[in-house]
């Protein structure tokens, strides 16, 4: 599946982590996000707007409510195509 197809299917969800980057981090400063309760780790950076992004991935969430704002669908891409899909519950 391509990135465009993912965005079309996931269009009703909010795109992006919604998380601010750690204060003091600079744009494109690398970091690591470990998924609690699992073995997955992702390389992160800061977007120009100050939001944490996962490198090479799209992140979708269904809510900004504090109880659910970290329910993420993480779609990893390589060469513009999906290579992995993971759900990370809040």
ABEGO torsion letter per residue (X at the ends): XBAAAAAAAAAABBBEAGBBBBBGBBBGBBBBBBBBGBABBBBBBBBAAGBBBBBGBBBBBABABAAAAABBBBBBBBGGBBABBBBBBX
